[in-house]
Amino acid sequence: MKKDEVKKGIEEIKIPDAMMNGNKKVEPAVQKPQNQSNLESIETKKPTLVDVDANVAQAVGGMSFDEEFALLAKKEEQDNLTPDESRRLKICRLIDMKRKGKPFSDVAQTNFNKFMEEERKAGHDISTFEAAMADIAIAGAAAGKTASNPSASNLAPINNTKPTAPAPKPADKAESKPASKEKMGSDNKVLFIVIGIIAVLLIGLLFIIFAGKGKDTPDAPVDTTVVTEATTTTETPEKTTEPKAETTPILSVNNITKATVLEVITPDTLKVLLKDNSQATVKLIGVKAPVDNEYYAKESLEYTKNALTSKNINLEFDQKLTDDDHNILAYVWTNDGKTLFNDELIVMGYAKANLDEEDNVKFNEEFKRVEEEAKTAKKGVWGYVAPVYTQKTTTKPTVDPSQMFSSPYISRNLKVFHRNTCPLAYDEKYGKMIYKFESREEAIKYGCAPCSQCQP
C-alpha cells in the first residue's frame, strides 16, 4: 500500500461523538415541546375538586418514561389532553430538562414537587417518573467519577460507524417488575377511591331528594361545575361565597305565609294547610261573625265557604300569634294578596268588628270605619228588625185551638214559646192570639224564649 493511500484512509476515519465529548452520555433524540422554554414559569391553579382519572393510570401503565412522554406530547398536539394527563406531561418535560443537564430553578423544583404530590394523592402510578429521576442521579454520579479519571477516555475504540442511541439498560427491565406490582396496587387504590366517591355522591343525592320533599319552593340549583387545572395563568382567583339566606319561621310576628283552606268551620274560623304541610286552625283577627241560630249565621257561613274553601290564601300575623286555645290569629288575604277578607266580611254585613284585642290592632281603624258604613246601610247582621205583634195583626198565621197541633211550637205573646203539647200553650191569660212556628230556630229568631216547663 502506498503512503498516499494510507494517509487518505486515516483522514476518512470519523471519530465518534463519544470520543470527542469524553464520557458524556448520548441520549436518544426526543422532540422538544413547543412551550418547553416556559416550563420554569408555569404555575397552575390548584383545582378545588381533583378528579381521579382511572383511565390515565390504565393508559400509561406499563409504558417507559420516553413512551409516555411521546404519547402525551402527541395528545397535546391533538388538543386531547385531560387535566391529569396535562399534569403528567409537565412532569415529563421537567424530567427531560433535568436529563439534558439543565439544573432546576427554585420555581421548577417547586412545581415538580407539587405535581408529583398531586399524582400521589390522585393514586396514579409515578414509578416511571421516580425511575427516570433515579437514572439521572446515577448518570450524574458516574459523570463525576469519569471526570476525576480523564485517562479512561483514551481507552475508547476507534469506530467508523455513526453513533447510535444507547440500547435500553437491563436495569430498566429489572426495575419494571416491581413497578408492575406497584401499578397493580395503585390501580386497586384508584378503584377503591372511585367507588368511594360514587357512594358519597349517591348518598348526597338521596339526601337532597328526601330533604326536598315537602318544601313549598324548590331549592336553589346545585352548582356542579368542576374547576379544572389552568395551564395559561399563574394567578388563582379568590373564592367568593354568597351569604346563605336566613329562613324565617312560619309563625312569627309580622310575617306573611301561604296556606290552603281545607275547611270553613265558622265564618271567622278556618282549618288550613300551611306550606310546611302541617295543619292548623286559624281565627280571623278583628271579626265576630254570627254562629249557630243567631241571625244571619247561615248566610254568613255559606258566603265564607263559597269564598275560601280549597282556595290559596296568605296569612298575615300581628303581635299576638295565638289565642288561649292555641288557634293561630291572622289576617286573611285573598285574590293574590289584594283583598283583606276580614275587612270584606264586615263591609258586606256578614260579621261585626271585634276591637277588643289589645295586641292585634293593625287594621282596627279600618274595621271600625267599614262597620259604621255597614250599620248605616243596614247590611247583613245590621238589617235585623224584631217583629212587633198586637192582638189584631201578626205576620204569622193564626189558628184555632183545635188546630193548634198542626205546628210543633206555639206562642201566645211572642215572649215565650211552647211545645204544642204543653198545657201552658192553651192558657188564654198569656194571650188570645196563637202564633205557630215550624222550628225552634224560627221561634228564637222572632224573640221568643223557650218555656221553662216543656223546654222546647
VEXTIBA-38308 format. One record per atom (N, C-alpha, C): residue in one letter; x, y negated, z. Coordinates in steps of 0.2 Angstrom, whole numbers, plus 5000, padded with zeros to 4 digits. Atoms other than C-alpha are relative to their C-alpha. Layout:
<rs>
AXYZ ...
</rs>
This chain:
<rs>
M500450065000 M500050005000 M500449945000 K499750065001 K500649834995 K499949955006 K500050054994 K501049695008 K499449964999 D500650045001 D499649585000 D499450035002 E500649974999 E498349715001 E499950015008 V500149994992 V498749745020 V499849945003 K500150074998 K498649555023 K499249994999 K500750025002 K496949545014 K499550045004 G500449964996 G496249695024 G499949975007 I500050034994 I496749615040 I499549945001 E500550065000 E495849455036 E499350014999 E500749985001 E494249545031 E499750035007 I500349984993 I494149615049 I499749955004 K500450054996 K492749525059 K500150025007 I499949984993 I493049515077 I499349995003 P500750014997 P491349545086 P499949945005 D500150064996 D490549405096 D500150025008 A499849984993 A490849515112 A500749985002 M499250014999 M492749495109 M500149925001 M499950075000 M492549305106 M499849975007 N500350034994 N491449275121 N500250035007 G499849964994 G492349385134 G499550065001 N500549944998 N491149505143 N499349975000 K500750034999 K489649395141 K499550044996 K500549955003 K488149505138 K499649974995 V500450035005 V487249485122 V499350035000 E500749984999 E485449485124 E499650004994 P500549995006 P484049535112 P499749934998 A500350065002 A483349385102 A499350005002 V500750004998 V481749335109 V499749934998 Q500250065003 Q480649205100 Q499849955006 K500050054995 K480749045110 K499349965000 P500750045000 P478948975115 P500149934999 Q500050075002 Q478548805109 Q500049965006 N500050054994 N478248725126 N500550025005 Q499649984994 Q479748805135 Q500449955003 S499650054997 S480648645137 S499649965005 N500450034995 N479248585148 N499850045006 L500249954995 L479248735159 L500149975007 E499850024993 E480048655174 E499549945003 S500550054997 S478748515175 S499350025000 I500749985000 I477248625173 I499850015008 E500349984994 E476148625188 E499350014999 T500749985002 T474448695189 T499549985006 K500550014995 K472848655199 K499850075003 K500149944997 K472648795211 K499250025000 P500749995001 P470948875207 P499750015007 T500349994994 T469648875221 T499750075000 L500249935000 L469049045216 L500450044995 V499649965004 V470349165210 V499750074997 D500349945003 D469649295198 D500550065000 V499649945000 V470349475200 V499950034993 D500149975007 D470649525182 D500350074999 A499849935000 A470749715182 A500250014993 N499849995006 N470949705163 N500749984998 V499350025001 V472549615164 V500550055002 A499549954997 A473349745175 A500050064996 Q500049945004 Q472749885164 Q500449994994 A499750015007 A473349795148 A500850005001 V499350005000 V475149765154 V500350065004 G499749944997 G475349925164 G500450044996 G499649965004 G476750025158 G500549974995 M499650035005 M477549895147 M500649975004 S499450044998 S479349825149 S499949935000 F500050074999 F479649645153 F499949974993 D500050035006 D480049605135 D499450014996 E500649995003 E478549695128 E499449965002 E500650044997 E477349605140 E500149934997 F499850075002 F478249435136 F499849994993 A500150015007 A478049465117 A499250004999 L500850005001 L476149515119 L499749945002 L500350064997 L475749365130 L500149944995 A499850065004 A476649245118 A499550004994 K500450005006 K475649315103 K499349985002 K500750014998 K473949305113 K500049925001 E500050074999 E474449125117 E499949964993 E500150035007 E474649085098 E499350014997 Q500749995002 Q472949155095 Q499549975005 D500450044996 D472249045109 D499550055004 N500549954997 N471549205118 N500350025006 L499749994993 L472349195135 L499549995005 T500450014994 T471349225151 T500449965005 P499650034995 P471849125167 P500650045003 D499549964997 D472849275174 D500550014995 E499549995005 E473749305158 E500449944999 S499650065001 S474249125156 S500549995006 R499550004994 R475049135174 R500550054999 R499549955001 R475949295169 R500549974994 L499550035005 L476649205153 L500549955003 K499550054997 K477349065163 K500550035004 I499549964997 I478249195174 I500550024996 C499549975005 C478949275159 C500549954997 R499650055003 R479549115152 R500649975005 L499550024995 L480449065169 L500550055000 I499549954999 I481249235170 I500550004994 D499650005006 D481849225152 D500549945000 M499650065000 M482549045155 M500650025005 K499549984996 K483449125170 K500550054997 R499649955003 R484049265160 R500549984995 K499650035005 K484849155147 K500549955004 G499550034996 G485949075161 G499849935002 K500250074998 K484948915164 K499750015008 P500249994993 P484848895183 P499349965001 F500650034998 F483148855191 F500149935004 S500150064996 S482748675197 S499650015006 D500450004994 D481848645213 D499350014998 V500749995002 V480248625204 V499850074996 A500149935003 A480448785193 A500050055005 Q500049954995 Q480848885208 Q499450005004 T500650014997 T479348815217 T499450034996 N500549975004 N478248865203 N500050074999 F499949935000 F478949035201 F499850035006 N500249974994 N478749075219 N499250005001 K500750015000 K476949005218 K499650054996 F500449965004 F476449105203 F500150085002 M499949944998 M477249265210 M499550025006 E500449994994 E476249245226 E499350014998 E500749995003 E474649225216 E499850064997 E500149935003 E474949385207 E499950055005 R500149954995 R475149475223 R499450005003 K500750014997 K473549405230 K499550034996 A500549975004 A472649455215 A500150084999 G499949925001 G473349635216 G500350024994 H499749985006 H474249635200 H500750035000 D499449975000 D475749735195 D500649954999 I499450055001 I477349625197 I500750045000 S499349964999 S478649765197 S500449994994 T499550015006 T479249725179 T500349935001 F499750064998 F479549545185 F500650015005 E499549994995 E480449605200 E500650034997 A499449965003 A481549725190 A500449954995 A499650055005 A481949585177 A500449965004 M499650044996 M482549475191 M500650035003 A499449964997 A483549615199 A500550014994 D499549995005 D484349645182 D500449944999 I499650075000 I484849455181 I500550005005 A499650014994 A485549465198 A500650054999 I499449955002 I486649625193 I500449974995 A499650035006 A487149545177 A500549945002 G499650064998 G487749385186 G500650035005 A499449974996 A488749495199 A500550034996 A499549975004 A489549585185 A500449954996 A499650065003 A490049425176 A500549975004 G499550034996 G490849365191 G500650045001 K499449954999 K491949525193 K500449994994 T499650005007 T492449515174 T500449935000 A499650065000 A492949335176 A500650005004 S499450004996 S494149375190 S500550054997 N499649955003 N494949515179 N500049984992 P500150025007 P495249425162 P500450054995 S499649955005 S496449575155 S499550054998 A500549955002 A494849685154 A499849984993 S500350025006 S494349585139 S500450024994 N499649985005 N495849635129 N499950084998 L500049925001 L495349825130 L499450014995 A500549995004 A493849795119 A500250024993 P499749975007 P494049895102 P499849954995 I500250045005 I494049805086 I499550044995 N500549975004 N492549845075 N499849954995 N500250035006 N492049795058 N499249985000 T500750015001 T490149805061 T499749945004 K500350064997 K488949665066 K499850025007 P500349984993 P488449655085 P499350014999 T500749985000 T486849735088 T499749995008 A500350014993 A485649715103 A500150065004 P499849954995 P486149825118 P499450055001 A500549954999 A485149985120 A499750005007 P500350004993 P483949995135 P500450045004 K499649974996 K484850045150 K499750065003 P500349954997 P484550215158 P499749985006 A500350024994 A484250125174 A499349985000 D500750035001 D482750045167 D499550065000 K500549945001 K481950215163 K499950035007 A500149974993 A482350275181 A499649965004 E500450044996 E481550125188 E499350004998 S500750005002 S479950145178 S499650055003 K500449944996 K479450305188 K499749975006 P500350034995 P479250215204 P499549954999 A500450065001 A478550065196 A499350034998 S500749975002 S477150185188 S499650025006 K500349984994 K476750245206 K499749935003 E500250064997 E476650065212 E499449974996 K500550025004 K475550025197 K499350035002 M500649964998 M474350165202 M499749975007 G500250034993 G474250095220 G499749934999 S500250075001 S474049915213 S499350014996 D500650005004 D472649975201 D499450025005 N500549984995 N471750055216 N499849945005 K500150064996 K471949895226 K499549954996 V500450045004 V471149795211 V499350035000 L500649975000 L469749925210 L499649985007 F500350014993 F469349905229 F499849935001 I500150074999 I469449715228 I499449984996 V500550025004 V468249705213 V499350035003 I500649974997 I467049825221 I499749965006 G500250044995 G467049725237 G499749934998 I500350065002 I466749565228 I499350014997 I500749995002 I465249635219 I499550025005 A500449984994 A464549705235 A499849935004 V500150074997 V464749525243 V499549964996 L500550045004 L463849445228 L499350035000 L500649974999 L462449565229 L499649995006 I500350024994 I462149535247 I499849935000 G500250075001 G462149355244 G499449984996 L500650015004 L460949365230 L499350025004 L500649974996 L459749475241 L499849955005 F500250054995 F459849345255 F499749944997 I500350055003 I459449205243 I499350014998 I500749985002 I457949295236 I499550005006 F500450004994 F457249335253 F499949945004 A500050064996 A457649175261 A499549954996 G500450055004 G456749085246 G499350015000 K500749985000 K455149175249 K499649965005 G500350044996 G453849065257 G500149935000 K499850075000 K454648905253 K499549964995 D500550035005 D453448775245 D500449974994 T499650035005 T454848695235 T500650044998 P499549955002 P456148785225 P500749975003 D499450024998 D457948775231 D500449974995 A499650035005 A459248675223 A500450054996 P499649945004 P460148775209 P500750005003 V499349994998 V461748855214 V500549994995 D499550025005 D463248795206 D500550064999 T499649945001 T464148955199 T500649994995 T499450015004 T465448865189 T500750025003 V499449984997 V467148945192 V500649954997 V499450055002 V468648825192 V500650044998 T499549965002 T469948895181 T500749965000 E499350034999 E471848865181 E500149954994 A499850055005 A472348705172 A500750014998 T499349995002 T473848705161 T500349944997 T499850065003 T473948525155 T500049945004 T500050054996 T473848425170 T500450025007 T499649994994 T474848405186 T499749975006 E500450034994 E473548325197 E499450045002 T500649964998 T472248415207 T499549955003 P500550054998 P470648315208 P499750015007 E500349994993 E469948285226 E499350035000 K500749964999 K468448395231 K499549955003 T500650044997 T466848295234 T499550045002 T500549974997 T465548365245 T499449965001 E500650054999 E463748295244 E499750025007 P500349994994 P462948275261 P499350044999 K500649965000 K461548405265 K499449965002 A500650034998 A459848345265 A499750025007 E500249984993 E459148345283 E499250024999 T500749975001 T457448445284 T499749975006 T500550034995 T456048355294 T499550065002 P500549954998 P454948475305 P499349984997 I500750015003 I453148485298 I499649955005 L500450034995 L452348425314 L500549955003 S499650054997 S453248265318 S499749934999 V500450065000 V452748085321 V500149964994 N500050035006 N452347985306 N500250044993 N499849965006 N452748125294 N499450024996 I500649985005 I451648175279 I500250074997 T499849935002 T451548355274 T499450034996 K500549975004 K450548455261 K499750065003 A500449944997 A449148585266 A499550014995 T500649975004 T447748685258 T499450015005 V500549994995 V446048685266 V499750074999 L500349935000 L445448865270 L499350005002 E500750004997 E443848825279 E499849935003 V500350064997 V442748675284 V499650035006 I500349984994 I442248715302 I499449955002 T500550065000 T441348545305 T500249954996 P499750055005 P441448385295 P500649975002 D499450034998 D442848325306 D500550055003 T499549954998 T443748495309 T500150054995 L499849965006 L444648595296 L500550065002 K499549955000 K445648755295 K500450004994 V499650015006 V447148735284 V500650055000 L499449965001 L448648825277 L500649954999 L499550055001 L450248725279 L500550034995 K499549985005 K451748735267 K500550055002 D499549954998 D452748855278 D499650065001 N500549955000 N451248975276 N499750025007 S500349994994 S450648955294 S499349975000 Q500650035000 Q448848915298 Q499949965006 A500150044995 A448248785309 A499349965000 T500650035000 T446648695315 T500149925000 V499950075000 V446548505311 V499449965001 K500650044998 K445448375319 K500249934997 L499950065003 L445248215309 L500049945005 I499950064995 I445848055319 I499549954998 G500550065001 G444547915322 G499350024997 V500649985003 V443048015316 V499650045005 K500449964996 K441548085326 K499450014995 A500549995004 A440348175315 A499450045003 P500549974997 P438648245319 P500150084999 V500049935000 V438548435323 V499450035002 D500549964998 D437348575326 D499349974998 N500750025002 N435548505327 N499949925000 E500050075000 E436048325328 E499849974993 Y500250035006 Y435348205315 Y500549994995 Y499550005005 Y436248215298 Y500650045000 A499449955000 A437348355303 A500050054994 K500049955006 K436848475289 K500249964994 E499750045006 E437148335276 E500749995000 S499350024999 S438748285283 S500550074999 L499649945001 L439448465284 L500050034992 E500049985007 E438848505266 E500449964996 Y499550055004 Y439748345259 Y500750025001 T499349984999 T441348395268 T500250064997 K499849935003 K441348575262 K500149994992 N499950015007 N441048515244 N500649964998 A499450055001 A442448385245 A500750045001 L499349984997 L443848485254 L500150084999 T499949935000 T443548675253 T500550024994 S499549975005 S445048765244 S500449944996 K499750065003 K445748585240 K500749995003 N499450024997 N447548525242 N500049935003 I500050064997 I447748385254 I500749985003 N499450024996 N449048285263 N499849985007 L500150014992 L449148275282 L500549955002 E499650054998 E449748115289 E500050005008 F500050004993 F450248115308 F500149935003 D499950064997 D450247975320 D500450015006 Q499649994994 Q450947955338 Q499950065004 K500349944997 K449948095346 K499950054995 L500049955005 L450148255337 L499550055001 T500549954999 T448948375345 T499649985006 D500550014994 D447448375357 D500150055006 D500049954994 D447148475373 D499950074998 D500249935003 D446548625363 D500550024995 H499549985004 H448148625353 H499849994992 N500250015007 N447248565337 N500549944998 I499650065003 I448348455325 I499549944999 L500450065001 L447748275325 L500349974993 A499750025006 A447948205307 A499549954996 Y500450035005 Y447348085294 Y500050044994 V500149965006 V446748175278 V500049964994 W500050045007 W447248105261 W499850054995 T500249965005 T446348175246 T500249964993 N499950035007 N446448135227 N500849984999 D499350015000 D448348155227 D500349945004 G499750054995 G448648045242 G499749934999 K500350075001 K447547895236 K499449995004 T500650014996 T445947925247 T500150025007 L500049984993 L445847925266 L499350035001 F500749974999 F444448055269 F499749985007 N500350034994 N444247995287 N499649944999 D500350065001 D443847825281 D499450014995 E500649995005 E442647895267 E499450035004 L500549974996 L441647995280 L499649945003 I500450054997 I441247835289 I499749954995 V500350055005 V440947725274 V499450034997 M500649975003 M439647855267 M499550015005 G500549994995 G438747865284 G500050075002 Y500049934997 Y439248055287 Y500350005006 A499750004993 A440148005303 A500149935003 K499850064996 K440447875316 K500749995001 A499350014999 A442047795320 A500150025008 N499849984993 N442947865336 N500649965002 L499450054998 L444047725343 L500350015007 D499849994993 D444347805360 D500750025001 E499349984999 E446047875356 E500549945001 E499650054999 E447347765363 E500750004996 D499349995003 D448947835354 D499949994992 N500150005008 N448247855336 N499649954998 V500450065002 V447747685331 V500249974994 K499750035006 K448547655314 K499449974996 F500650035004 F446847635305 F499449985004 N500650024996 N445747585319 N499649944997 E500450065002 E445347415312 E499650014993 E500449985006 E444847485295 E499450045002 F500649964998 F443747615303 F499549965003 K500450044996 K442947485314 K499649954994 R500350045005 R442647375298 R499550034996 V500449965005 V441847505287 V499450035004 E500649974997 E440747575301 E499549945001 E500550065000 E439947395303 E499650004994 E500450015006 E439547395285 E499550064999 A500449945001 A438847575285 A499449995005 K500650014995 K437747525300 K499549954998 T500450065003 T437147365292 T499650034994 A500449975006 A436647465276 A499650065002 K500449944998 K435847605287 K500250064996 K499849945004 K436847735278 K500150065005 G499849944996 G436847915284 G499750015007 V500250004993 V436847935303 V499749945002 W500350064998 W436347755304 W499349994998 G500750015003 G434747775294 G499450045004 Y500549974996 Y433847875308 Y499649955004 V500550044996 V432247795315 V499550045003 A500549954996 A431247885329 A499349984998 P500750015002 P429447905323 P499649985006 V500550024995 V428047815333 V499350024999 Y500749975001 Y426447905336 Y499549975005 T500650034995 T424747845343 T499550065000 Q500649954999 Q423147945347 Q499750004993 K500450005006 K422447895330 K500450024994 T499649995006 T423947915317 T500650045002 T499449965000 T425348035315 T500250024993 T499749975006 T426548095302 T500050074999 K500149935000 K426248275307 K499350025000 P500749975000 P424748375303 P499750025007 T500349984994 T423548395317 T499550064999 V500549945000 V422448555321 V499650005006 D500549994994 D421048605332 D500450055004 P499749954996 P421448705347 P500050084998 S500049935003 S420848865338 S500550024995 Q499549995005 Q422148845325 Q500749995003 M499350024997 M423548805337 M500550054999 F499549945000 F424448975335 F500250004993 S499750005007 S424748935316 S500749985000 S499350035000 S426348845321 S500350035007 P499749974994 P427648915333 P500149955006 Y499950044994 Y427948755343 Y499549945000 I500650055000 I426648625349 I500249945005 S499950054995 S426748455357 S499449955000 R500650045000 R425348335363 R500249935001 N499850074999 N426348175366 N500649984997 L499350015004 L427948195356 L500549985006 K499550004995 K428848195373 K500350065002 V499849934998 V428848375377 V499750054995 F500349955005 F428648525365 F500050075004 H500149944997 H428048695370 H500050064995 R500149945004 R427948875363 R499250004999 N500850005001 N426148905355 N499750045005 T500349964995 T425849025369 T500149975007 C499950034994 C426248905383 C499349975002 P500650034998 P424748855394 P499949935000 L499950075000 L425348685395 L499849964994 A500250025006 A425048665377 A499349984999 Y500850015000 Y423148675380 Y499849955004 D500350054994 D423048545394 D500049934996 E500250065003 E422248385387 E500349945004 K499850064996 K422948275401 K500749984997 Y499450025003 Y424548275391 Y499949974994 G500150035006 G423748205376 G499450044996 K500549975003 K422248245365 K500250024992 M499849995007 M423248245348 M500550075001 I499649935001 I424148415343 I500549994995 Y499550005005 Y425748405334 Y500450074999 K499749935001 K426448565326 K500749994997 F499350005003 F428248605322 F500250074997 E499849935003 E428948745311 E500650025003 S499449984997 S430548745320 S500249965006 R499850034993 R431348705337 R500449934998 E499650065002 E432648585327 E499549944998 E500550055003 E431148495319 E499749965006 A500350034994 A430348455336 A500649965004 I499550044997 I432048395343 I500149944996 K499850065005 K432348285328 K499549945001 Y500550054999 Y430748195332 Y500049975008 G500050034993 G431248155350 G499750045006 C500449964995 C430348295359 C500550045004 A499649964996 A431148385374 A499750075001 P500349934999 P430948575377 P499650005007 C500449994994 C429648625390 C500450045005 S499649974996 S430448675406 S499750075003 Q500349934998 Q429248825409 Q500150054994 C499949945006 C429148915392 C500750004997 Q499450005003 Q430848855387 Q500150024993 P500049995007 P430648845368 P500750004997 
</rs>
